[in-house]
Amino acid sequence: MTTPEPRTPERYDRMQHGLGDEVPRWGLAGFHGAPGWTVLRTAPFELLMQGTPPLLARLSSRLGVPAFQYNIYDSTPEFLMEVDAGGRVELSGFVGQEITRYWNSEPPMERLETRFRIIDPSAVAAWAESAMPEARVTGCLYSPRASPQTDFDKLRESQRAALVRWLGQPGTRIDPESHEWRVHPAHIVRRLAQAGSAFLPTEECVEPAINTVFGGPNAKHCDNLFLVETLLPHAPMPVDGFVLYAEASSK
């Protein structure tokens, strides 16, 4: 372990974007999230997803608890890695243009949408609904085609219709002009364990919902700004917790 001096990150910094041996220094910070959850922030941001088995699986096995990491790539593609206390790994989604990354082949069609298969969010979602009743995330439905032409069009329209029906369950109003809707983030997290993320906006809806529900009082420290503003420049922790850095071996 090391205690590095403050630094100015490079424009394309290997500590942020690098993989494996090309990363000169790792950073790991941890702090309290919602009740029963601990938030880990890493540099590079895929640090815990690397290795065989992934570091996240080894950590969960050592601690005897489930864990997950949810990533967004270029504002749209999303990827979810979940692990249980026994080391089992479940994947869903894909990494940007590198669709086979972490899958080692084409991902199954039924896994292209992120969905919780190990994590049961019911308890933490109930807590978030009670502790933060005014919290909201926003989405927007596209206008459907008058007559779907292709099988893909028909699939997307069926997914849109399913989302509209689901939004009606918590009594969510869809604006007839803008097609915008607002819902408590706990409902989004519950849906991720039932029907996945089809038609849910990732950057405006899914990511902030996960941060709010699982991050709890420290939700604002759960996005990538923590990596950019704290771990990369080796700045002081903005929240009570711990931070560790490790240098790559020079051998």
Kinemage of the C-alpha trace (Angstrom):
@kinemage 1
@onewidth
@group {chain A} dominant
@subgroup {mainchain}
@vectorlist {calphas} color= white
{ca met a 1} P 0.000 0.000 0.000
{ca thr a 2} L 1.084 3.591 -0.571
{ca thr a 3} L 0.038 7.129 0.307
{ca pro a 4} L 0.629 9.053 -2.927
{ca glu a 5} L 1.062 12.795 -3.297
{ca pro a 6} L -1.677 14.846 -4.989
{ca arg a 7} L -1.409 14.771 -8.788
{ca thr a 8} L -2.927 16.223 -11.946
{ca pro a 9} L -4.438 13.362 -13.979
{ca glu a 10} L -3.538 12.967 -17.628
{ca arg a 11} L -6.162 13.584 -20.295
{ca tyr a 12} L -6.395 9.848 -20.951
{ca asp a 13} L -5.315 8.504 -17.604
{ca arg a 14} L -4.445 4.818 -17.314
{ca met a 15} L -5.552 4.883 -13.685
{ca gln a 16} L -9.059 5.634 -14.961
{ca his a 17} L -9.314 3.735 -18.247
{ca gly a 18} L -6.523 1.144 -18.110
{ca leu a 19} L -6.796 -2.604 -17.695
{ca gly a 20} L -4.538 -5.161 -16.069
{ca asp a 21} L -0.780 -4.570 -16.069
{ca glu a 22} L -1.004 -1.217 -17.855
{ca val a 23} L -2.390 0.440 -14.702
{ca pro a 24} L 0.466 1.915 -12.596
{ca arg a 25} L -1.581 2.471 -9.443
{ca trp a 26} L -4.874 1.140 -8.114
{ca gly a 27} L -7.223 3.110 -5.902
{ca leu a 28} L -10.020 1.759 -3.706
{ca ala a 29} L -12.376 3.768 -1.511
{ca gly a 30} L -15.246 2.559 0.640
{ca phe a 31} L -18.026 4.213 2.594
{ca his a 32} L -21.488 3.516 4.004
{ca gly a 33} L -24.424 3.262 1.619
{ca ala a 34} L -28.031 2.397 2.425
{ca pro a 35} L -28.595 0.170 5.482
{ca gly a 36} L -26.857 -3.160 4.888
{ca trp a 37} L -24.805 -1.881 1.938
{ca thr a 38} L -21.239 -0.643 1.525
{ca val a 39} L -20.206 1.382 -1.519
{ca leu a 40} L -16.821 0.711 -3.143
{ca arg a 41} L -15.339 3.132 -5.668
{ca thr a 42} L -12.276 2.047 -7.643
{ca ala a 43} L -9.666 3.350 -10.049
{ca pro a 44} L -9.681 2.057 -12.705
{ca phe a 45} L -13.460 1.850 -12.588
{ca glu a 46} L -13.486 -1.781 -13.833
{ca leu a 47} L -10.891 -2.919 -11.280
{ca leu a 48} L -13.202 -5.303 -9.378
{ca met a 49} L -14.511 -6.830 -12.610
{ca gln a 50} L -11.067 -8.004 -13.703
{ca gly a 51} L -9.415 -11.369 -13.172
{ca thr a 52} L -10.565 -14.990 -13.302
{ca pro a 53} L -12.599 -15.270 -11.200
{ca pro a 54} L -13.283 -11.518 -10.982
{ca leu a 55} L -11.934 -9.669 -7.958
{ca leu a 56} L -15.537 -8.860 -7.044
{ca ala a 57} L -16.346 -12.583 -6.747
{ca arg a 58} L -13.260 -13.248 -4.636
{ca leu a 59} L -14.094 -10.330 -2.348
{ca ser a 60} L -17.706 -11.480 -1.927
{ca ser a 61} L -16.613 -15.038 -1.158
{ca arg a 62} L -14.150 -13.775 1.445
{ca leu a 63} L -16.778 -11.578 3.123
{ca gly a 64} L -19.699 -13.977 2.640
{ca val a 65} L -21.995 -11.380 1.050
{ca pro a 66} L -23.450 -10.713 -2.427
{ca ala a 67} L -22.265 -7.731 -4.467
{ca phe a 68} L -22.727 -6.107 -7.856
{ca gln a 69} L -21.232 -3.517 -10.181
{ca tyr a 70} L -23.313 -1.574 -12.694
{ca asn a 71} L -21.578 0.391 -15.476
{ca ile a 72} L -22.760 2.686 -18.268
{ca tyr a 73} L -20.668 3.046 -21.423
{ca asp a 74} L -20.992 6.119 -23.671
{ca ser a 75} L -24.285 7.062 -21.978
{ca thr a 76} L -26.281 4.123 -23.380
{ca pro a 77} L -24.846 0.565 -23.284
{ca glu a 78} L -24.951 -0.862 -19.774
{ca phe a 79} L -23.357 -3.838 -18.078
{ca leu a 80} L -24.147 -5.549 -14.781
{ca met a 81} L -21.936 -8.024 -12.934
{ca glu a 82} L -23.426 -9.738 -9.890
{ca val a 83} L -21.794 -12.221 -7.527
{ca asp a 84} L -23.132 -14.202 -4.601
{ca ala a 85} L -21.458 -15.221 -1.351
{ca gly a 86} L -20.398 -18.509 -2.899
{ca gly a 87} L -18.598 -16.882 -5.818
{ca arg a 88} L -21.235 -17.467 -8.519
{ca val a 89} L -21.125 -14.769 -11.206
{ca glu a 90} L -24.095 -13.555 -13.280
{ca leu a 91} L -23.723 -11.143 -16.194
{ca ser a 92} L -26.183 -9.065 -18.198
{ca gly a 93} L -25.850 -6.229 -20.680
{ca phe a 94} L -22.785 -5.459 -22.788
{ca val a 95} L -19.780 -3.115 -22.918
{ca gly a 96} L -20.241 -0.474 -25.601
{ca gln a 97} L -18.824 -1.557 -28.951
{ca glu a 98} L -16.989 -4.482 -27.305
{ca ile a 99} L -20.077 -6.637 -27.077
{ca thr a 100} L -18.140 -9.852 -26.295
{ca arg a 101} L -16.064 -8.324 -23.488
{ca tyr a 102} L -16.491 -10.249 -20.210
{ca trp a 103} L -18.675 -12.732 -22.116
{ca asn a 104} L -15.820 -14.204 -24.213
{ca ser a 105} L -18.387 -14.703 -26.998
{ca glu a 106} L -21.691 -13.239 -28.146
{ca pro a 107} L -23.893 -12.653 -25.081
{ca pro a 108} L -27.199 -14.561 -25.061
{ca met a 109} L -30.099 -12.508 -26.381
{ca glu a 110} L -31.957 -12.871 -23.088
{ca arg a 111} L -29.000 -11.285 -21.285
{ca leu a 112} L -28.659 -8.125 -23.406
{ca glu a 113} L -30.841 -6.160 -20.980
{ca thr a 114} L -29.430 -5.674 -17.490
{ca arg a 115} L -31.399 -7.446 -14.813
{ca phe a 116} L -30.775 -8.448 -11.196
{ca arg a 117} L -30.637 -12.233 -10.917
{ca ile a 118} L -28.696 -12.580 -7.662
{ca ile a 119} L -29.393 -9.328 -5.864
{ca asp a 120} L -32.781 -9.082 -4.140
{ca pro a 121} L -33.439 -5.330 -3.851
{ca ser a 122} L -36.823 -5.566 -2.120
{ca ala a 123} L -35.618 -4.630 1.377
{ca val a 124} L -33.377 -1.737 0.344
{ca ala a 125} L -36.046 -0.458 -2.080
{ca ala a 126} L -38.613 -0.418 0.742
{ca trp a 127} L -36.154 1.473 2.948
{ca ala a 128} L -35.473 4.051 0.218
{ca glu a 129} L -39.181 4.602 -0.346
{ca ser a 130} L -39.696 5.244 3.358
{ca ala a 131} L -36.528 7.283 3.984
{ca met a 132} L -36.668 9.397 0.799
{ca pro a 133} L -40.368 9.678 -0.164
{ca glu a 134} L -39.798 12.727 -2.392
{ca ala a 135} L -37.001 11.188 -4.506
{ca arg a 136} L -37.750 10.883 -8.224
{ca val a 137} L -36.079 9.817 -11.453
{ca thr a 138} L -37.309 10.810 -14.898
{ca gly a 139} L -37.773 9.036 -18.202
{ca cys a 140} L -39.313 9.747 -21.557
{ca leu a 141} L -41.187 7.410 -23.912
{ca tyr a 142} L -40.612 7.698 -27.624
{ca ser a 143} L -43.626 8.056 -29.894
{ca pro a 144} L -44.542 4.656 -31.359
{ca arg a 145} L -44.735 4.055 -35.074
{ca ala a 146} L -48.260 3.987 -36.453
{ca ser a 147} L -47.539 0.582 -37.980
{ca pro a 148} L -44.423 -1.336 -36.873
{ca gln a 149} L -42.605 -2.610 -39.970
{ca thr a 150} L -39.917 -5.026 -38.797
{ca asp a 151} L -39.641 -7.687 -36.119
{ca phe a 152} L -37.353 -5.313 -34.211
{ca asp a 153} L -39.987 -2.557 -34.424
{ca lys a 154} L -42.589 -4.971 -33.075
{ca leu a 155} L -40.286 -6.044 -30.238
{ca arg a 156} L -39.561 -2.457 -29.242
{ca glu a 157} L -43.237 -1.582 -29.353
{ca ser a 158} L -44.118 -4.552 -27.134
{ca gln a 159} L -41.409 -3.441 -24.681
{ca arg a 160} L -42.774 0.091 -24.737
{ca ala a 161} L -46.296 -1.164 -24.083
{ca ala a 162} L -45.035 -3.304 -21.187
{ca leu a 163} L -43.319 -0.277 -19.664
{ca val a 164} L -46.475 1.819 -19.985
{ca arg a 165} L -48.481 -0.886 -18.198
{ca trp a 166} L -45.851 -1.132 -15.477
{ca leu a 167} L -45.750 2.634 -14.952
{ca gly a 168} L -49.484 2.497 -14.346
{ca gln a 169} L -49.022 0.180 -11.366
{ca pro a 170} L -47.359 2.813 -9.116
{ca gly a 171} L -49.773 5.412 -10.535
{ca thr a 172} L -47.189 7.237 -12.636
{ca arg a 173} L -48.545 9.923 -14.961
{ca ile a 174} L -47.130 10.135 -18.489
{ca asp a 175} L -47.288 13.664 -19.908
{ca pro a 176} L -49.342 13.448 -23.132
{ca glu a 177} L -47.227 16.062 -24.927
{ca ser a 178} L -43.639 15.449 -23.800
{ca his a 179} L -44.172 11.736 -22.976
{ca glu a 180} L -42.129 12.371 -19.823
{ca trp a 181} L -42.739 10.426 -16.626
{ca arg a 182} L -41.362 10.588 -13.081
{ca val a 183} L -41.247 7.762 -10.570
{ca his a 184} L -39.597 6.935 -7.244
{ca pro a 185} L -36.175 5.280 -7.802
{ca ala a 186} L -37.243 2.340 -5.623
{ca his a 187} L -39.719 1.302 -8.335
{ca ile a 188} L -36.960 1.305 -10.959
{ca val a 189} L -34.726 -0.879 -8.788
{ca arg a 190} L -37.589 -3.326 -8.228
{ca arg a 191} L -38.226 -3.488 -11.969
{ca leu a 192} L -34.579 -4.370 -12.573
{ca ala a 193} L -35.209 -7.566 -10.619
{ca gln a 194} L -38.364 -8.399 -12.562
{ca ala a 195} L -38.305 -7.295 -16.179
{ca gly a 196} L -34.888 -5.743 -16.708
{ca ser a 197} L -34.006 -2.356 -18.127
{ca ala a 198} L -35.749 -2.354 -21.525
{ca phe a 199} L -36.870 1.170 -22.400
{ca leu a 200} L -35.548 2.659 -19.164
{ca pro a 201} L -33.146 5.555 -19.888
{ca thr a 202} L -29.774 4.554 -18.467
{ca glu a 203} L -28.092 7.859 -17.649
{ca glu a 204} L -31.210 9.784 -16.599
{ca cys a 205} L -33.047 6.952 -14.840
{ca val a 206} L -31.363 3.623 -14.105
{ca glu a 207} L -27.997 4.888 -12.875
{ca pro a 208} L -29.412 7.578 -10.535
{ca ala a 209} L -32.017 5.100 -9.262
{ca ile a 210} L -29.323 2.578 -8.327
{ca asn a 211} L -27.167 5.304 -6.772
{ca thr a 212} L -30.079 6.704 -4.752
{ca val a 213} L -31.435 3.394 -3.469
{ca phe a 214} L -28.177 1.584 -2.714
{ca gly a 215} L -26.082 4.674 -1.909
{ca gly a 216} L -28.628 6.060 0.536
{ca pro a 217} L -27.310 9.128 2.389
{ca asn a 218} L -24.086 9.027 0.338
{ca ala a 219} L -25.750 8.620 -3.064
{ca lys a 220} L -24.091 11.778 -4.416
{ca his a 221} L -20.682 10.098 -4.051
{ca cys a 222} L -21.672 7.027 -6.081
{ca asp a 223} L -21.136 8.317 -9.616
{ca asn a 224} L -17.926 8.589 -11.629
{ca leu a 225} L -17.157 12.075 -10.328
{ca phe a 226} L -15.812 10.371 -7.205
{ca leu a 227} L -13.217 8.597 -9.338
{ca val a 228} L -12.352 11.746 -11.306
{ca glu a 229} L -12.340 14.204 -8.404
{ca thr a 230} L -11.013 12.038 -5.558
{ca leu a 231} L -9.167 8.873 -6.593
{ca leu a 232} L -7.375 10.095 -9.740
{ca pro a 233} L -5.957 13.305 -8.212
{ca his a 234} L -5.447 11.588 -4.814
{ca ala a 235} L -7.652 14.221 -3.167
{ca pro a 236} L -8.967 13.989 0.409
{ca met a 237} L -12.024 11.799 0.946
{ca pro a 238} L -15.230 13.900 0.734
{ca val a 239} L -17.116 11.404 2.923
{ca asp a 240} L -16.351 9.308 6.021
{ca gly a 241} L -14.775 6.060 4.912
{ca phe a 242} L -11.428 4.646 3.825
{ca val a 243} L -9.167 4.956 0.806
{ca leu a 244} L -6.299 2.665 -0.221
{ca tyr a 245} L -3.780 2.895 -3.051
{ca ala a 246} L -1.475 0.174 -4.340
{ca glu a 247} L 1.452 0.544 -6.736
{ca ala a 248} L 1.974 -1.904 -9.580
{ca ser a 249} L 4.969 -4.165 -9.174
{ca ser a 250} L 8.105 -2.858 -10.913
{ca lys a 251} L 9.370 -6.394 -11.529
